[in-house]
Amino acid sequence: MALDYEKIKEAAEKYRPDMVSFLRKMISHPSESCEEKEVAACVKEEMEKLGFDKVEVDGLGNVIGWMGEGDKIMAIDSHIDTVGIGNIDNWEHDPYEGYETDEIIYGRGGSDQEGGMASAVYSARIMKDLDLIPKGYRIMIVGSVQEEDCDGMCWQYICQKDGIIPEFVISTEPTDGGIYRGHRGRMEIRVDVNGISCHGSAPERGDNAIYKMADIIQDVRSLNENGCGKEDEIKGLVKMLEPEYNPEHYEDARFLGRGTCTVSQIFFTSPSRCAVADSCSISIDRRMTAGETWDSCLEEIRQLPSCRKYGDDVRISMYMYDRPSWTGEVYETECYFPTWINKENSAHVQALVDAHKALYGDKRQSSPSSAEKRNRPLIDKWTFSTNGVAIQGRYGIPCVGFGPGAESQAHAPNEVTYKDDLVRCAAVYVAALNLYDAGKGTGDVTQYRAGKTDNNIL
C-alpha cells in the first residue's frame, strides 16, 4: 500500500494544538526520577482519552499504551522523568507553569523529554485514524521512568520482568532534527582511599587520605586531557581514536567521539575539622567510545601511577543502582551503560530515513536553537546517553533515535522545545513504522556493542 504522505502531514498538523496542550500538562507535573506518579497518571489519562486499545502501568511504573492486535511489536520510547530545576534563580519563568509562543513551549522536560512522549502518543492516534497500524503488528508506546537516574534500567525491567521484546524501538530523545544510530556508553566508577586519622596539630602522625586522593584526581585529569605520544606516561583517552591502540574499532570511535572521564563527586571522613582525614572517595563519570569495555575502564583506573603507588589503600569499583521507583519497586542493576552503534543500512534506520525523505526531504529540519546542526548529516549520533544502552546495548533489540527538541536544551535552565518538531516527529513515526521492512534486514544490525559485564545482571 502506497502511503499518502500529505495526508499524514495534514493529520499531524491537525493534532498540533492537542500535542502542545498535552506537553504543557506533562510539564506542569514535577517528575524527577522516582517521583513520576503524577505525570504517569497524566500520560495514562491522555492515552485512554485517545482510544488506545489497552493502557497499563507495569510494576516499575512505566506507562505502556497499545494500538493494534498483531503478534509482533514495534515500540516508541519516551522517558517521562526529568532532572530537577537546579538554581531557580537561573530560570526566567516558572519551570513547571511554563508558557508558550507561536514557536516554542517553555518548561522543564519540554525537550528532555516529554515532548517526545507527546509526539509518540499522537502518532499512534494518527495511525488509528488513518488505518495505518501495520498488519501483524501492535504499536507499543512507552512512557518510561527513572531514565535520568539510571538510563536503560526501565527497559531492563520491560524486557526481563514484563517479558516484552519488540522487533525494534524508536527512541524519542531529542535529536536536533537528525536520525541517530548510536552513542557512547557510560559507567559510574567509585574510587575509595583509606588513611589514618590523627590530631591536626601533628599531621605527620597520620596518613591523610585527601592528599592521596589529590594525586589520584590529578591522574584522572591527565587520563582525560593527555595525548597518547611516547612522552605521555599516562596515555590519554584520545588514544582510542588511533589504530595503534584500537585497531578493530577506531573508525567507530571516530564516529562516536572519544571517551572522557571526569571527577563528579568527592566525599571524605574525618573525626573533626581538627583531624587528618581517614578516608576519601570520588565518583568518576566515564563516557566510553567503541573499543572500550567496563573491565578495560576499571583496569585503566587501577593502573594509574597514583593508584599503583598507594596499593591496597585504594579500591576501585562500579556503582550499583537500587532506588525504589514511584511504585516502590526496586530493580537493582549496575551503573554500566554499554556503547552501541547501528549499521547505517539496517532496516529500522532506513525506515526512518525513507520516512523523513518522503515527508521533509533529505536535510535536517532542526529547531532555531540548533541552526548549526542543519549542516550535519541527517544520520548522526547523540552526545549524551539514552535508554538505547539497554534496548540495543544490552539486548541487541534494534533501536534508532528521532525526537523533538535539542540536545543543548537537556538539563539546562529555561528549557524549551519547538512546536514544529512535535508535528514533524509524529508524522515521521507514522510513516517509518509503515515503511519498516524486516525482510530488508542484514543479519545483526549492530555495528558495535560494548557487551555486558560478568555480573549476573540481565
C-alpha positions, 0 to 999 in steps of 0.5 A, spaced: 500 500 500 502 506 497 502 511 503 499 518 502 504 522 505 500 529 505 495 526 508 499 524 514 502 531 514 495 534 514 493 529 520 499 531 524 498 538 523 491 537 525 493 534 532 498 540 533 494 544 538 492 537 542 500 535 542 502 542 545 496 542 550 498 535 552 506 537 553 504 543 557 500 538 562 506 533 562 510 539 564 506 542 569 507 535 573 514 535 577 517 528 575 524 527 577 526 520 577 522 516 582 517 521 583 513 520 576 506 518 579 503 524 577 505 525 570 504 517 569 497 518 571 497 524 566 500 520 560 495 514 562 489 519 562 491 522 555 492 515 552 485 512 554 482 519 552 485 517 545 482 510 544 488 506 545 486 499 545 489 497 552 493 502 557 497 499 563 502 501 568 507 495 569 510 494 576 516 499 575 511 504 573 512 505 566 506 507 562 505 502 556 499 504 551 497 499 545 494 500 538 493 494 534 492 486 535 498 483 531 503 478 534 509 482 533 511 489 536 514 495 534 515 500 540 516 508 541 520 510 547 519 516 551 522 517 558 517 521 562 522 523 568 526 529 568 532 532 572 530 537 577 530 545 576 537 546 579 538 554 581 531 557 580 534 563 580 537 561 573 530 560 570 526 566 567 519 563 568 516 558 572 519 551 570 513 547 571 507 553 569 511 554 563 508 558 557 508 558 550 509 562 543 507 561 536 514 557 536 516 554 542 513 551 549 517 553 555 518 548 561 522 543 564 522 536 560 519 540 554 525 537 550 528 532 555 523 529 554 516 529 554 515 532 548 517 526 545 512 522 549 507 527 546 509 526 539 509 518 540 502 518 543 499 522 537 502 518 532 499 512 534 492 516 534 494 518 527 495 511 525 488 509 528 485 514 524 488 513 518 488 505 518 495 505 518 497 500 524 501 495 520 498 488 519 501 483 524 503 488 528 501 492 535 504 499 536 507 499 543 508 506 546 512 507 552 512 512 557 518 510 561 521 512 568 527 513 572 531 514 565 535 520 568 537 516 574 539 510 571 538 510 563 536 503 560 534 500 567 526 501 565 527 497 559 531 492 563 525 491 567 520 491 560 524 486 557 526 481 563 520 482 568 514 484 563 517 479 558 516 484 552 521 484 546 519 488 540 522 487 533 525 494 534 524 501 538 524 508 536 527 512 541 524 519 542 530 523 545 531 529 542 535 529 536 536 536 533 532 534 527 537 528 525 536 520 525 541 517 530 544 510 530 548 510 536 552 513 542 557 512 547 556 508 553 557 510 560 559 507 567 559 510 574 566 508 577 567 509 585 574 510 587 575 509 595 582 511 599 583 509 606 588 513 611 589 514 618 586 519 622 590 523 627 590 530 631 591 536 626 596 539 630 601 533 628 599 531 621 605 527 620 602 522 625 597 520 620 596 518 613 591 523 610 587 520 605 585 527 601 592 528 599 592 521 596 586 522 593 589 529 590 594 525 586 589 520 584 584 526 581 590 529 578 591 522 574 584 522 572 585 529 569 591 527 565 587 520 563 582 525 560 586 531 557 593 527 555 595 525 548 597 518 547 605 520 544 611 516 547 612 522 552 605 521 555 606 516 561 599 516 562 596 515 555 590 519 554 583 517 552 584 520 545 588 514 544 582 510 542 581 514 536 588 511 533 589 504 530 595 503 534 591 502 540 584 500 537 585 497 531 578 493 530 574 499 532 577 506 531 573 508 525 567 507 530 570 511 535 571 516 530 564 516 529 562 516 536 567 521 539 572 519 544 571 517 551 572 522 557 572 521 564 571 526 569 571 527 577 563 528 579 563 527 586 568 527 592 566 525 599 571 524 605 571 522 613 574 525 618 573 525 626 573 533 626 575 539 622 581 538 627 583 531 624 587 528 618 582 525 614 581 517 614 578 516 608 576 519 601 572 517 595 570 520 588 565 518 583 568 518 576 563 519 570 566 515 564 563 516 557 566 510 553 567 510 545 567 503 541 573 499 543 572 500 550 569 495 555 567 496 563 573 491 565 578 495 560 575 502 564 576 499 571 583 496 569 585 503 566 583 506 573 587 501 577 593 502 573 594 509 574 601 511 577 597 514 583 593 508 584 599 503 583 603 507 588 598 507 594 596 499 593 591 496 597 589 503 600 585 504 594 579 500 591 576 501 585 569 499 583 562 500 579 556 503 582 550 499 583 543 502 582 537 500 587 532 506 588 525 504 589 521 507 583 514 511 584 511 504 585 516 502 590 519 497 586 526 496 586 530 493 580 537 493 582 542 493 576 549 496 575 551 503 573 554 500 566 551 503 560 554 499 554 556 503 547 552 501 541 552 503 534 547 501 528 549 499 521 547 505 517 543 500 512 539 496 517 532 496 516 529 500 522 534 506 520 532 506 513 525 506 515 526 512 518 530 515 513 525 513 507 520 516 512 523 523 513 525 523 505 518 522 503 515 527 508 521 533 509 526 531 504 533 529 505 536 535 510 535 536 517 529 540 519 532 542 526 529 547 531 532 555 531 536 553 537 540 548 533 541 552 526 548 549 526 546 542 526 542 543 519 549 542 516 550 535 519 548 529 516 541 527 517 544 520 520 548 522 526 549 520 533 547 523 540 552 526 545 549 524 551 546 517 553 539 514 552 535 508 554 538 505 547 544 502 552 539 497 554 534 496 548 540 495 543 546 495 548 544 490 552 539 486 548 541 487 541 533 489 540 534 494 534 533 501 536 534 508 532 533 515 535 528 521 532 525 526 537 523 533 538 527 538 541 535 539 542 540 536 545 543 543 548 536 544 551 537 537 556 538 539 563 539 546 562 535 552 565 529 555 561 528 549 557 524 549 551 522 545 545 519 547 538 512 546 536 514 544 529 518 538 531 512 535 535 508 535 528 514 533 524 516 527 529 509 524 529 508 524 522 515 521 521 513 515 526 507 514 522 510 513 516 517 509 518 513 504 522 509 503 515 515 503 511 519 498 516 521 492 512 524 486 516 525 482 510 530 488 508 534 486 514 542 484 514 543 479 519 545 483 526 544 490 525 549 492 530 555 495 528 558 495 535 556 493 542 560 494 548 557 487 551 555 486 558 559 485 564 560 478 568 555 480 573 549 476 573 545 482 571 540 481 565 
